[in-house]
Amino acid sequence: MDVTLGLGGIATSVDVTDVAEKATGSRMEIADREIPQMVSVVTQRTIQEQGINDLASALENISGVTTQKQYGVYEWYTVGGYAQQSGYDTLLVDGMTLTGNRSNTQLNNVEQVEVIKGPAAVLYGGTGSAQGGMVNVIRKKPQAVPSQDIVYRLGRWGLQDVGAGTAGTIFGLNRLLYRVDTGYSHQDGFRQTGANRFNITPSLTWLINNRMRVTVSEGFTRDRYTLDGGIPVGLLNIKDFPLDRKLNPTGDFQLSRDWQNQIVFQANLTNRIWLRNSFFKRRNTDQYLDAETLAYVPASNTITRAALYYQHNRRPVQDVTDIGGVFNFLGMKHTVMVSYEYSDQFNYSNRTGTTAGSSVAPPVTTLRVADFLNPNFVDPFQYPSSFPRSRVDYSDMSINAVSFQDQIRVNKRLAFNFSGRYTDFKRRTHNDNWLNDVFVSTGPEAGARHQTPFNYRGGVVYQLFQGYNVYFSSATTFQPVNTIPADGKELDPTTTRTFALGQKWEPLHGRLKINIEASKKLDQNLLLPLGGNLFDQGGRGSSKALDFDLEGDLGWGVRAVAAYGYADPRYDQFKTSAGVVLDGLRRQYSQRHLAKIWLTKQFKLSEDSAITASLGMRYISPVVLNTLNTAFIPPFTKFTAAAGYRRGKYDVSVNIDNLLDRGRYFVSQINAGNQLYPGQPFSAQLTVRYRFR
């Protein structure tokens, strides 16, 4: 008997290996849309469309976020109306803390930028994530699919950028993945604030087996800037005062060298339990000399200039261990994570001066305004060529913290999130005396700080329908008090409690994301100055905020990025040592309204070619410059545009900034509003990108 067997079917198996990081809002395998906290994102596509190569420009696409770029290099971030200065952990890279001064860095190695709104102390520490929020930079990661590209950009004021990236497998081994990104940027700069920036970031992922992997990332950055102290407010009343020339003498500089080392080990211990350890070691040197304080004296029509010099040397170490799992308990699904963090933020700063233990920058000569107005003016002042140490300042901030998080899914629509963190914070400082770069003596302990706050986040998320979630949450954070008063009084941390109500919507089958959040923040234990380096506590503040973010495809070949932020941070109870009551006044460096919109239309020419056209607008309402609310940056609106052509592996685009050339407006501020920075006039840049694969 002959038997013929027919083909019953074909089975194909596909092995998928996850090499991505956990979600920022939870640090677990939970989508940010299911977390009761607002997370705003600047995607790689937005970065490329807008021709962005610095973090300050990228953050313009986030609701309620502004950047004060001091002296042309250092960045302060105002999030939700709260200005967060250097020295705190407002900025993270791949979830690890970057303390100290923040230089304006390149983005050639960055995949996306994320901002967590409100207190984030439970997940990312507490020494600066207070109040407004924090910025997390996500770097590009190794991948199995081969990818190589090179980009060249040129523009006004001597701008020339070149960058390259490559990724894939090593020797064809599917378990050994790599990525290397590098970039160099040169710019003479508007107002002669030039910069030479270089970075290279190699990374390697070893997929040990189907359950374990380890990623090693290195990052080296070397940036050198010429600085700008801005323009004293009084000079702006002089007719035709040149806004394109700085008042700093030749020779001021900032040199930053940053070496970052990160090792991330991840393992699935069972089908339900996982382990992750992130180790981060950094060596950072930040050297600076600038005539940063400028004052206009109308009586003599002169400008007095005072310089500052230092060299910060940061040697932080951070290690975070997470253990998580998924369990069913009482008929509900629990996604749990327990974490331990150790952080040692060690820093020593070299100072210069004429006597042992002093810190006095080289004096800078007074400048006559009449001489400066001469188009052929050359500043005769010359800085010294060396800066012998007269003092070395040491500080060490250490953190030992334990935290937990439980995401409870009651059913398909309802979920709760509970998180808590106990932090043991210690800080010690002392200053050593030197003279002519020779060690003299060890200084006494200036004082120690030991604070142990507990922070929490609790919230609920409810899905009204597919792709639309609403949430309510309350969270706290703390900001340690590093001030050591004359009486040695131990001051309590400043605390912030936030209440937030929001919605996360992903219409058009997830192609569009719309996030809206209304929040109220309450601040306690603000310092009350009493004079003579004495302080009391009991000051209170509050803020009401509204944030709106939209990003994605609208249809008909139109893509949109839109953001609007409203914030009104005020002092509720505050009295200065001079007896001035600040009750009801707004916080410094805050604005009520901030809006950004960017629209891109694509015209497809063929299967592998298209033309794009983009138009953008950004508006900032008046910015408060001092605590008495007597000085403001006037409101301004800036228009931008872009046009691009893509064919196969090539991209060519032109980006235009300040399209209408609106002239005298200002983009940054320092020193309680005494010095302002003119905005950059009309400029254009050309970008050419080639993808090898």
DOTORVO-854798 format. One line per 4 residues: their letters; for each residue y, z, x of C-alpha. Coordinates in Angstrom, 1 decimal. Layout:
<rs>
A	Y:Z:X ~ ...
</rs>
This chain:
<rs>
MDVT	0.0:0.0:0.0 ~ 3.4:-1.0:1.4 ~ 6.2:1.5:0.9 ~ 9.9:0.6:1.5
LGLG	12.3:3.4:2.0 ~ 16.0:2.8:1.1 ~ 19.0:4.3:2.8 ~ 19.9:7.5:0.9
GIAT	23.2:8.1:2.7 ~ 25.0:8.7:5.9 ~ 26.3:12.2:7.1 ~ 29.1:12.5:9.6
SVDV	30.2:15.7:11.2 ~ 33.6:16.3:12.8 ~ 34.3:19.3:15.0 ~ 38.0:20.4:14.8
TDVA	39.3:22.7:17.5 ~ 42.5:24.7:16.8 ~ 44.8:24.9:19.7 ~ 48.0:25.9:17.8
EKAT	49.6:29.3:17.7 ~ 49.6:31.7:14.8 ~ 52.4:31.5:12.1 ~ 55.6:33.1:13.2
GSRM	56.2:35.1:10.0 ~ 52.9:36.9:10.2 ~ 51.3:36.3:13.7 ~ 48.1:35.6:11.7
EIAD	46.4:32.6:10.1 ~ 48.6:32.9:7.1 ~ 51.2:30.3:6.1 ~ 54.8:31.4:6.3
REIP	55.2:30.4:2.6 ~ 52.9:33.4:1.7 ~ 55.0:35.9:3.7 ~ 57.8:37.9:2.0
QMVS	60.4:37.0:4.6 ~ 62.5:33.9:5.2 ~ 61.6:31.7:8.2 ~ 63.9:28.7:8.9
VVTQ	62.7:25.9:11.2 ~ 64.3:23.2:13.3 ~ 61.5:20.6:13.7 ~ 60.9:18.2:16.5
RTIQ	61.9:15.3:14.3 ~ 65.3:16.8:13.6 ~ 65.8:17.5:17.3 ~ 65.1:13.8:18.2
EQGI	67.2:12.4:15.3 ~ 70.3:14.4:16.3 ~ 69.9:13.7:20.1 ~ 69.8:17.5:20.8
NDLA	69.1:18.9:24.2 ~ 70.4:22.5:23.9 ~ 69.5:25.5:21.7 ~ 73.1:26.0:20.4
SALE	73.1:22.6:18.8 ~ 69.7:23.0:17.3 ~ 70.6:26.3:15.6 ~ 73.5:24.5:13.8
NISG	70.7:23.3:11.4 ~ 69.8:26.8:10.3 ~ 71.6:28.6:7.5 ~ 73.9:31.5:8.5
VTTQ	73.5:31.0:12.2 ~ 76.3:30.4:14.7 ~ 76.4:30.5:18.5 ~ 79.2:31.8:20.6
KQYG	78.9:30.0:23.9 ~ 80.8:32.1:26.4 ~ 82.4:30.5:29.5 ~ 80.5:27.3:28.8
VYEW	77.0:28.8:29.5 ~ 76.1:32.2:27.9 ~ 75.1:32.4:24.2 ~ 75.5:35.0:21.6
YTVG	73.9:34.5:18.2 ~ 75.4:35.5:14.9 ~ 72.6:35.6:12.2 ~ 73.5:36.5:8.7
GYAQ	76.9:37.7:9.8 ~ 75.6:40.0:12.5 ~ 76.6:39.1:16.1 ~ 73.8:40.0:18.5
QSGY	74.8:40.2:22.1 ~ 72.9:39.8:25.4 ~ 70.5:42.4:26.6 ~ 68.5:42.7:23.4
DTLL	65.4:40.8:22.3 ~ 67.2:38.4:19.9 ~ 65.6:35.4:21.7 ~ 61.9:34.9:22.1
VDGM	59.8:32.2:23.6 ~ 56.4:31.8:22.0 ~ 56.8:35.3:20.6 ~ 57.5:37.0:23.9
TLTG	60.8:38.7:24.6 ~ 63.6:37.2:26.7 ~ 66.2:40.0:27.4 ~ 69.4:39.7:29.3
NRSN	72.0:36.9:29.3 ~ 70.9:33.7:27.6 ~ 71.9:30.5:29.3 ~ 72.3:27.3:27.4
TQLN	68.9:25.7:28.1 ~ 67.3:22.3:27.7 ~ 64.9:21.5:24.8 ~ 62.8:18.8:26.4
NVEQ	59.8:21.2:26.5 ~ 60.4:22.6:23.0 ~ 58.4:21.6:19.9 ~ 60.5:23.5:17.3
VEVI	62.9:26.4:16.9 ~ 62.3:29.1:14.3 ~ 64.6:31.8:13.0 ~ 63.2:34.9:11.2
KGPA	65.9:36.2:8.9 ~ 66.5:39.9:8.6 ~ 64.7:42.8:10.5 ~ 61.7:41.6:12.5
AVLY	61.0:44.8:14.3 ~ 57.5:45.3:12.9 ~ 56.2:42.1:14.5 ~ 58.5:41.5:17.5
GGTG	59.9:44.8:18.7 ~ 63.1:46.5:17.7 ~ 65.6:46.6:20.5 ~ 67.6:43.6:19.2
SAQG	65.7:42.1:16.2 ~ 67.8:44.4:14.1 ~ 70.1:43.4:11.3 ~ 70.5:39.6:11.1
GMVN	67.3:38.2:12.6 ~ 65.8:36.7:15.7 ~ 65.3:33.2:17.3 ~ 61.8:32.1:18.4
VIRK	61.5:29.0:20.6 ~ 58.1:27.3:20.3 ~ 57.1:25.3:23.4 ~ 55.0:22.1:23.4
KPQA	51.3:22.9:23.9 ~ 48.3:21.1:25.5 ~ 46.5:18.6:23.4 ~ 43.3:16.5:23.5
VPSQ	45.0:13.3:22.3 ~ 46.6:11.6:25.3 ~ 50.4:11.4:25.1 ~ 53.1:10.3:27.6
DIVY	56.7:9.6:27.0 ~ 59.9:9.3:29.0 ~ 63.5:9.6:27.7 ~ 66.9:8.8:29.3
RLGR	70.2:9.8:27.7 ~ 73.8:9.0:28.9 ~ 77.2:9.8:27.3 ~ 80.8:10.8:27.7
WGLQ	82.0:13.2:30.5 ~ 79.3:12.1:32.9 ~ 76.3:13.1:30.7 ~ 73.0:11.9:32.1
DVGA	69.7:13.4:31.0 ~ 66.2:12.3:32.0 ~ 63.0:13.9:30.7 ~ 59.3:13.2:30.7
GTAG	56.2:14.6:29.1 ~ 52.5:14.0:29.5 ~ 49.4:15.6:27.8 ~ 45.7:15.0:27.4
TIFG	42.4:16.0:28.9 ~ 41.7:16.6:32.6 ~ 39.1:14.2:34.0 ~ 38.0:13.4:30.5
LNRL	36.7:16.9:29.9 ~ 37.2:17.7:26.2 ~ 37.4:21.4:26.9 ~ 40.2:21.2:29.5
LYRV	43.5:20.2:28.1 ~ 46.9:20.0:29.8 ~ 50.6:19.4:29.2 ~ 53.5:19.0:31.6
DTGY	57.2:18.6:30.5 ~ 60.1:18.2:32.9 ~ 63.8:17.4:32.5 ~ 67.0:17.1:34.5
SHQD	70.5:17.1:33.0 ~ 73.9:16.5:34.6 ~ 77.3:16.7:32.9 ~ 80.8:16.9:34.2
GFRQ	81.8:18.4:30.9 ~ 84.9:18.4:28.7 ~ 87.4:20.8:30.3 ~ 85.5:20.4:33.6
TGAN	82.7:22.8:32.5 ~ 80.0:20.9:34.3 ~ 76.3:21.7:34.5 ~ 73.2:20.7:36.4
RFNI	70.1:21.8:34.6 ~ 66.4:21.4:35.6 ~ 63.1:22.6:34.2 ~ 59.4:22.0:34.5
TPSL	56.8:23.6:32.3 ~ 53.1:22.9:33.0 ~ 50.4:24.4:30.8 ~ 46.6:24.4:30.7
TWLI	44.2:25.3:27.9 ~ 40.5:25.9:28.7 ~ 38.3:25.8:25.6 ~ 35.6:28.2:27.0
NNRM	33.4:27.6:24.0 ~ 33.7:27.2:20.2 ~ 34.8:30.9:19.9 ~ 37.0:31.5:23.0
RVTV	40.0:29.8:24.7 ~ 42.6:30.7:27.2 ~ 46.0:29.0:27.8 ~ 48.1:29.5:30.9
SEGF	51.7:28.4:30.8 ~ 54.3:28.3:33.6 ~ 58.0:27.6:33.2 ~ 60.6:27.2:35.9
TRDR	64.2:26.6:35.2 ~ 67.2:26.2:37.6 ~ 70.6:25.8:36.0 ~ 74.0:25.8:37.7
YTLD	77.3:25.8:35.7 ~ 81.0:25.7:36.4 ~ 82.6:28.1:34.1 ~ 85.5:28.3:31.7
GGIP	87.4:31.4:30.5 ~ 89.0:29.5:27.6 ~ 92.7:29.5:26.5 ~ 94.7:32.6:25.7
VGLL	95.8:32.5:22.1 ~ 99.5:32.6:23.0 ~ 99.3:29.3:24.9 ~ 98.3:27.4:21.8
NIKD	101.9:27.7:20.5 ~ 103.2:25.6:23.5 ~ 103.7:22.0:22.3 ~ 101.3:19.5:23.8
FPLD	99.5:22.1:25.9 ~ 96.6:20.2:27.5 ~ 93.3:21.3:25.9 ~ 91.1:19.2:28.2
RKLN	91.9:21.3:31.3 ~ 90.6:24.8:32.1 ~ 92.6:27.6:33.6 ~ 89.9:28.8:36.0
PTGD	90.3:28.2:39.7 ~ 87.8:25.9:41.5 ~ 84.7:27.7:42.8 ~ 83.7:29.8:39.8
FQLS	80.0:29.4:39.0 ~ 76.9:30.6:37.3 ~ 73.4:30.1:38.9 ~ 70.3:30.9:36.9
RDWQ	66.7:30.8:38.2 ~ 64.0:31.7:35.7 ~ 60.2:31.7:36.3 ~ 58.1:32.5:33.3
NQIV	54.3:33.1:33.4 ~ 52.3:33.5:30.2 ~ 48.5:33.8:29.7 ~ 47.1:33.8:26.1
FQAN	43.5:34.6:25.5 ~ 42.0:34.2:22.0 ~ 38.5:34.8:20.8 ~ 36.7:34.8:17.5
LTNR	34.5:37.9:17.9 ~ 32.7:37.2:14.7 ~ 33.2:34.9:11.7 ~ 35.7:37.5:10.3
IWLR	37.2:39.3:13.4 ~ 39.4:37.8:16.1 ~ 41.1:39.0:19.3 ~ 44.3:37.8:21.0
NSFF	46.0:39.0:24.2 ~ 49.3:37.7:25.3 ~ 50.5:38.5:28.8 ~ 54.1:37.6:29.9
KRRN	55.6:38.0:33.4 ~ 59.1:36.8:34.2 ~ 61.3:36.6:37.3 ~ 64.9:35.9:36.5
TDQY	68.0:35.8:38.7 ~ 71.4:35.4:37.0 ~ 74.4:35.2:39.5 ~ 77.9:34.8:38.1
LDAE	81.5:34.6:39.3 ~ 84.3:33.8:36.8 ~ 87.9:34.4:36.1 ~ 86.8:35.5:32.7
TLAY	89.8:37.5:31.5 ~ 93.0:35.5:31.0 ~ 96.2:36.9:29.6 ~ 99.4:35.1:28.8
VPAS	102.7:36.9:29.6 ~ 105.5:35.1:27.6 ~ 108.3:37.0:29.4 ~ 107.4:35.4:32.8
NTIT	105.6:32.4:31.4 ~ 102.6:33.2:33.5 ~ 98.9:33.7:33.1 ~ 97.2:36.7:34.8
RAAL	93.6:36.2:35.7 ~ 90.8:38.8:36.4 ~ 87.4:37.9:37.7 ~ 84.0:39.4:37.3
YYQH	81.0:39.1:39.7 ~ 77.4:40.2:39.5 ~ 73.9:39.2:40.2 ~ 71.3:40.3:37.6
NRRP	67.7:40.4:38.7 ~ 65.2:40.9:35.9 ~ 61.5:41.5:36.4 ~ 60.1:42.2:33.0
VQDV	56.4:42.5:32.1 ~ 55.1:42.4:28.5 ~ 51.5:42.5:27.1 ~ 50.6:42.3:23.5
TDIG	47.0:42.8:22.2 ~ 46.2:41.9:18.5 ~ 42.9:42.4:16.7 ~ 42.6:40.9:13.3
GVFN	40.1:40.2:10.6 ~ 39.4:39.2:7.0 ~ 37.7:41.6:4.6 ~ 37.0:42.0:0.9
FLGM	37.8:45.5:-0.4 ~ 38.0:46.6:-4.1 ~ 37.7:43.0:-5.1 ~ 40.7:41.9:-3.1
KHTV	41.0:39.8:0.1 ~ 42.6:41.7:3.0 ~ 43.9:39.9:6.1 ~ 44.5:42.7:8.6
MVSY	46.0:42.9:12.1 ~ 46.4:45.9:14.4 ~ 48.5:45.5:17.6 ~ 49.4:47.3:20.7
EYSD	52.4:46.3:22.8 ~ 53.5:47.4:26.3 ~ 56.8:46.2:27.7 ~ 58.7:47.1:30.8
QFNY	62.2:45.5:31.0 ~ 63.1:46.3:34.6 ~ 66.5:45.1:36.0 ~ 68.7:45.6:39.0
SNRT	72.2:44.2:39.4 ~ 74.0:43.6:42.7 ~ 77.7:44.3:42.6 ~ 80.4:43.6:45.2
GTTA	83.5:45.7:46.2 ~ 85.5:47.0:49.1 ~ 84.1:50.6:49.1 ~ 80.6:52.1:48.7
GSSV	79.6:52.4:45.1 ~ 82.5:50.3:43.8 ~ 82.3:47.1:41.7 ~ 85.4:45.1:42.1
APPV	85.5:41.3:41.9 ~ 87.8:39.3:44.2 ~ 91.4:39.3:42.9 ~ 92.6:36.0:41.4
TTLR	96.2:34.9:41.8 ~ 98.6:34.7:38.8 ~ 99.1:31.2:37.5 ~ 102.5:29.8:36.4
VADF	102.4:27.8:33.2 ~ 105.1:25.4:34.4 ~ 102.9:24.5:37.4 ~ 99.8:24.1:35.3
LNPN	101.5:21.7:32.9 ~ 102.1:19.3:35.8 ~ 99.4:16.6:35.5 ~ 98.9:16.6:39.3
FVDP	98.5:20.4:39.5 ~ 95.8:21.7:41.9 ~ 95.0:25.4:41.9 ~ 95.6:26.7:45.4
FQYP	93.4:29.8:44.9 ~ 90.1:29.9:46.9 ~ 87.2:32.4:46.2 ~ 85.6:34.1:49.2
SSFP	82.4:32.5:50.5 ~ 80.2:35.7:50.4 ~ 79.7:38.7:48.2 ~ 78.4:41.7:50.1
RSRV	76.7:44.4:48.0 ~ 78.7:47.6:47.4 ~ 76.4:48.9:44.6 ~ 73.1:48.2:43.0
DYSD	72.6:49.2:39.4 ~ 69.1:49.9:38.2 ~ 67.9:50.1:34.6 ~ 64.4:50.3:33.1
MSIN	63.5:50.0:29.4 ~ 59.9:50.6:28.5 ~ 58.2:50.3:25.2 ~ 54.8:51.4:24.0
AVSF	54.2:50.5:20.4 ~ 51.4:50.3:17.9 ~ 51.6:48.3:14.6 ~ 49.5:47.2:11.7
QDQI	49.8:44.5:9.0 ~ 47.8:44.0:5.8 ~ 48.1:40.9:3.7 ~ 46.4:41.7:0.4
RVNK	45.6:38.8:-1.9 ~ 45.0:40.2:-5.3 ~ 44.2:36.8:-6.9 ~ 45.2:33.1:-6.4
RLAF	48.8:33.9:-7.4 ~ 49.6:37.4:-6.3 ~ 49.7:38.8:-2.7 ~ 51.2:41.9:-1.1
NFSG	52.2:42.4:2.5 ~ 52.5:45.8:4.2 ~ 53.4:46.3:7.9 ~ 54.4:49.3:10.0
RYTD	55.2:49.9:13.6 ~ 55.7:53.1:15.7 ~ 57.7:52.5:18.9 ~ 58.0:54.8:21.9
FKRR	61.2:53.6:23.6 ~ 62.4:55.0:27.0 ~ 65.3:54.0:29.2 ~ 66.3:55.3:32.6
THND	69.2:54.2:34.9 ~ 70.8:55.0:38.3 ~ 73.1:53.3:40.7 ~ 72.7:53.1:44.5
NWLN	75.6:53.0:47.0 ~ 75.9:50.2:49.5 ~ 78.6:49.1:51.9 ~ 78.9:45.6:53.4
DVFV	75.4:44.8:52.2 ~ 74.0:47.9:54.0 ~ 72.2:50.7:52.0 ~ 74.1:54.0:52.0
STGP	72.5:56.4:49.5 ~ 70.5:56.7:46.3 ~ 72.6:57.6:43.3 ~ 71.6:60.3:40.8
EAGA	69.9:59.6:37.5 ~ 72.7:58.6:35.1 ~ 70.8:59.7:32.1 ~ 67.7:58.9:30.1
RHQT	67.0:57.9:26.5 ~ 63.9:58.5:24.6 ~ 63.7:57.3:21.0 ~ 60.6:57.0:18.6
PFNY	61.4:55.2:15.4 ~ 59.0:54.0:12.8 ~ 59.7:50.7:11.0 ~ 58.1:49.0:8.1
RGGV	58.0:45.9:6.0 ~ 56.7:45.8:2.4 ~ 56.8:42.9:0.0 ~ 55.2:40.9:-2.8
VYQL	54.7:37.2:-3.1 ~ 53.9:35.5:-6.5 ~ 53.0:31.8:-7.0 ~ 54.6:30.6:-10.2
FQGY	53.0:27.2:-9.9 ~ 51.5:25.1:-7.1 ~ 53.9:24.9:-4.2 ~ 56.4:27.4:-5.6
NVYF	56.4:31.0:-4.5 ~ 58.9:33.8:-5.2 ~ 59.0:37.1:-3.2 ~ 60.7:40.4:-2.9
SSAT	60.7:42.5:0.3 ~ 62.2:45.5:2.0 ~ 62.2:46.0:5.8 ~ 63.7:48.3:8.4
TFQP	64.5:48.0:12.1 ~ 66.3:49.9:14.8 ~ 68.6:49.2:17.7 ~ 68.4:51.9:20.5
VNTI	71.5:53.6:21.6 ~ 71.9:53.0:25.4 ~ 75.3:54.6:25.6 ~ 75.4:57.8:27.7
PADG	78.4:59.8:26.6 ~ 80.3:62.2:28.8 ~ 78.8:65.2:27.1 ~ 75.2:63.9:27.5
KELD	74.6:64.0:23.8 ~ 71.4:62.3:22.6 ~ 72.4:59.7:20.1 ~ 70.1:58.4:17.4
PTTT	69.2:54.7:17.0 ~ 71.2:52.6:14.7 ~ 69.0:51.6:11.8 ~ 69.1:48.8:9.3
RTFA	67.3:48.5:5.9 ~ 67.1:45.2:4.1 ~ 66.3:44.2:0.6 ~ 65.6:40.6:0.0
LGQK	64.7:38.3:-3.0 ~ 63.8:34.7:-2.3 ~ 61.8:31.6:-3.2 ~ 59.8:29.1:-1.2
WEPL	59.3:25.7:-2.8 ~ 57.4:22.7:-1.4 ~ 57.9:19.8:-4.0 ~ 57.0:16.2:-3.6
HGRL	53.4:17.1:-2.6 ~ 54.7:19.3:0.3 ~ 56.9:16.6:1.8 ~ 60.1:18.7:1.1
KINI	60.7:22.4:1.8 ~ 63.4:24.4:0.1 ~ 63.9:28.1:0.9 ~ 66.4:30.4:-0.7
EASK	67.0:34.1:0.0 ~ 69.5:36.6:-1.2 ~ 69.6:39.9:0.7 ~ 71.5:43.1:1.2
KLDQ	71.5:45.1:4.4 ~ 72.4:48.7:4.9 ~ 73.3:50.1:8.4 ~ 73.2:53.7:9.4
NLLL	74.1:55.7:12.5 ~ 76.8:53.4:13.7 ~ 78.6:54.9:16.7 ~ 82.0:56.5:16.1
PLGG	84.2:56.5:19.2 ~ 86.1:59.8:19.8 ~ 87.8:58.8:23.1 ~ 87.0:59.9:26.6
NLFD	83.5:58.3:26.5 ~ 82.6:60.7:23.6 ~ 80.9:59.5:20.4 ~ 79.8:60.8:17.1
QGGR	77.5:59.2:14.6 ~ 77.6:58.7:10.9 ~ 79.3:55.3:10.7 ~ 77.9:53.1:7.9
GSSK	78.0:49.4:7.2 ~ 76.5:46.9:4.8 ~ 76.3:43.1:4.2 ~ 75.4:40.8:1.4
ALDF	74.0:37.4:2.3 ~ 72.7:34.2:0.8 ~ 70.7:31.6:2.7 ~ 69.6:28.1:1.7
DLEG	67.5:25.7:3.8 ~ 66.2:22.3:2.9 ~ 64.2:19.9:5.1 ~ 61.9:17.0:4.4
DLGW	61.6:13.6:2.7 ~ 63.5:12.9:-0.5 ~ 61.8:9.5:-1.1 ~ 63.1:6.0:-0.8
GVRA	63.1:6.3:3.0 ~ 65.6:9.1:2.9 ~ 65.1:12.3:4.9 ~ 67.4:15.3:4.6
VAAY	68.3:18.5:6.5 ~ 70.6:20.9:4.7 ~ 71.6:24.5:5.2 ~ 74.1:26.9:3.6
GYAD	74.8:30.5:4.5 ~ 77.0:33.1:3.0 ~ 77.5:36.5:4.6 ~ 79.9:39.4:4.2
PRYD	79.2:42.1:6.7 ~ 81.6:45.0:6.4 ~ 82.2:48.6:7.6 ~ 81.7:51.1:4.8
QFKT	82.6:54.1:6.9 ~ 84.1:53.8:10.4 ~ 87.0:55.5:12.2 ~ 88.0:54.7:15.8
SAGV	89.1:57.2:18.4 ~ 92.7:56.1:17.8 ~ 92.3:57.2:14.1 ~ 92.2:53.7:12.8
VLDG	90.0:53.5:9.6 ~ 87.9:50.3:9.5 ~ 86.5:50.9:6.0 ~ 86.2:47.6:4.1
LRRQ	87.0:45.4:7.1 ~ 84.6:42.6:8.1 ~ 82.5:42.6:11.3 ~ 83.6:40.8:14.4
YSQR	82.4:37.2:15.0 ~ 81.3:36.7:11.4 ~ 82.2:34.0:8.8 ~ 81.7:33.9:5.1
HLAK	80.6:30.3:4.7 ~ 78.6:28.0:6.9 ~ 77.2:24.7:5.8 ~ 75.3:21.8:7.4
IWLT	73.9:18.5:6.0 ~ 72.2:15.7:7.8 ~ 70.9:12.6:6.0 ~ 68.8:9.8:7.5
KQFK	67.9:6.5:5.8 ~ 65.1:4.3:7.2 ~ 65.0:0.6:6.8 ~ 61.5:-0.7:7.6
LSED	61.5:-4.2:9.2 ~ 57.8:-4.6:9.9 ~ 54.7:-2.6:10.4 ~ 55.9:-1.3:13.8
SAIT	59.7:-1.6:13.7 ~ 62.5:0.1:11.7 ~ 66.2:0.8:11.7 ~ 67.6:4.2:10.9
ASLG	71.1:5.3:10.0 ~ 72.2:9.0:9.8 ~ 75.3:10.9:8.8 ~ 76.0:14.6:9.1
MRYI	78.7:17.2:8.3 ~ 79.1:20.8:9.4 ~ 81.7:23.3:7.9 ~ 82.6:26.8:9.1
SPVV	85.0:29.0:7.3 ~ 87.4:31.3:9.2 ~ 85.7:33.4:11.9 ~ 86.8:37.0:12.4
LNTL	87.8:37.6:16.0 ~ 88.6:41.3:16.2 ~ 87.7:44.6:14.5 ~ 91.1:44.9:12.8
NTAF	90.7:41.4:11.1 ~ 94.1:40.2:12.4 ~ 92.8:37.2:14.3 ~ 90.7:34.4:13.1
IPPF	89.4:31.0:14.2 ~ 90.7:28.6:11.6 ~ 88.1:26.8:9.4 ~ 87.0:23.4:10.5
TKFT	84.7:20.5:9.4 ~ 83.0:18.2:11.9 ~ 81.3:14.9:11.1 ~ 78.4:13.4:13.1
AAAG	76.5:10.1:12.9 ~ 73.6:8.2:14.4 ~ 71.9:4.8:14.4 ~ 68.5:4.0:15.8
YRRG	66.1:1.2:16.3 ~ 62.3:1.6:16.8 ~ 59.8:-1.0:17.7 ~ 56.3:-0.1:18.8
KYDV	56.6:2.3:21.8 ~ 60.4:2.0:22.1 ~ 63.1:4.1:20.5 ~ 66.8:3.4:21.0
SVNI	69.5:5.5:19.3 ~ 73.2:6.2:19.5 ~ 74.6:9.6:18.4 ~ 78.3:10.3:17.7
DNLL	79.8:13.7:17.7 ~ 83.1:14.6:16.0 ~ 83.2:11.2:14.3 ~ 86.7:11.6:12.9
DRGR	88.1:13.2:16.1 ~ 89.8:16.0:14.3 ~ 91.4:17.4:17.4 ~ 92.5:21.0:17.8
YFVS	89.6:23.1:16.5 ~ 87.6:25.8:18.2 ~ 83.9:26.4:18.7 ~ 83.5:29.7:20.6
QINA	85.2:32.9:21.4 ~ 85.2:36.0:23.6 ~ 87.2:39.1:24.5 ~ 88.0:40.3:21.0
GNQL	89.7:37.0:20.1 ~ 92.2:36.8:23.0 ~ 90.7:33.6:24.4 ~ 89.5:30.6:22.5
YPGQ	87.7:27.3:23.3 ~ 88.9:23.9:22.1 ~ 86.2:21.8:20.4 ~ 85.0:18.6:22.1
PFSA	86.7:15.4:20.9 ~ 85.0:12.2:19.8 ~ 82.0:11.4:22.0 ~ 78.9:9.2:21.9
QLTV	75.6:9.2:23.7 ~ 72.9:6.6:24.1 ~ 69.2:7.6:24.1 ~ 66.3:5.4:25.1
RYRF	62.7:6.7:24.7 ~ 59.5:5.1:25.7 ~ 56.0:6.3:24.6 ~ 53.1:5.2:26.7
R	50.6:6.2:24.0
</rs>
